[in-house]
Amino acid sequence: FDPEESCSIRSNTIMGDNNERERTFIMVKPDGVQRGLVGQIIQRFEQKGFKLVAMKFTWASESLLKEHYADLAGRPFFAGLVKYMNSGPVCPMVWEGLNVVKTGRQILGETDPAKSLPGTIRGDYCIQVGRNIIHGSDAVESAKKEINLWFKPEELIKWKSNEDPWLYE
Ligand SMILES: Nc1ncnc2c1ncn2[C@@H]1O[C@H](COP(=O)(O)OP(=O)(O)OP(=O)(O)O)[C@@H](O)[C@H]1O
């Protein structure tokens, strides 16, 4: 029994070979890591049906974080944001699936945890905007930029999930 072969036969039969879908960049921030929430966060994306394409555990440099948050460089909280994001390791990931950028943001909740509904990650696990435990791309274009910034192309793993035909018509 070759699981890889069985996997590709099933997916090829039902979906064809071009089943690459939208991708988003999700990152557990240093407070999420310190508070032991990496597993819970992964579980929510997995259970929804999204497919993990890349993941690492890293302590991001200030220069990488400044580039990641370049759009916010003029904001008064920028220096504090970079310091917070550089205060410990983070867990950046790439998730794939239909509408994963928009749905991913819904799974995260609002930027400000106080405005996030229970049932969302920020609604359930955190309190303040400056310690909101997770990042998620806000658009398909920014997802592409962020994925390129945090991952090398060879770190994005191509694989076929046996769940595909049970998730998509
Ligand atoms: N008023 C604020 N005070 C402190 N930190 C803030 C404030 N506003 C935003 N931030 C921090 O900057 C991050 C980026 O802000 P942005 O407005 O881009 O929100 P977002 O896109 O929901 O967040 P993220 O990009 O982290 O998913 C927020 O997630 C939060 O950590």
The ligand as an ORCA input file, in Angstrom:
! r2SCAN-3c Opt
* xyz 0 1
  N      -4.102     50.942     18.478
  C      -3.198     49.963     18.520
  N      -2.386     49.808     19.573
  C      -1.479     48.829     19.647
  N      -1.302     47.917     18.665
  C      -2.097     48.015     17.590
  C      -3.084     49.024     17.452
  N      -3.710     48.862     16.254
  C      -3.137     47.788     15.689
  N      -2.176     47.277     16.477
  C      -1.330     46.104     16.225
  O      -0.910     46.135     14.872
  C      -1.358     44.975     14.203
  C      -1.653     45.325     12.769
  O      -2.687     46.247     12.725
  P      -3.707     46.266     11.526
  O      -4.474     47.522     11.632
  O      -2.984     45.954     10.261
  O      -4.690     45.085     11.968
  P      -4.875     43.597     11.466
  O      -4.635     43.524     10.002
  O      -6.154     43.072     11.987
  O      -3.770     42.850     12.298
  P      -2.782     41.759     11.790
  O      -2.115     42.394     10.581
  O      -1.839     41.538     12.937
  O      -3.648     40.584     11.479
  C      -2.561     44.509     15.024
  O      -2.828     43.138     14.879
  C      -2.103     44.826     16.432
  O      -1.203     43.828     16.913
*
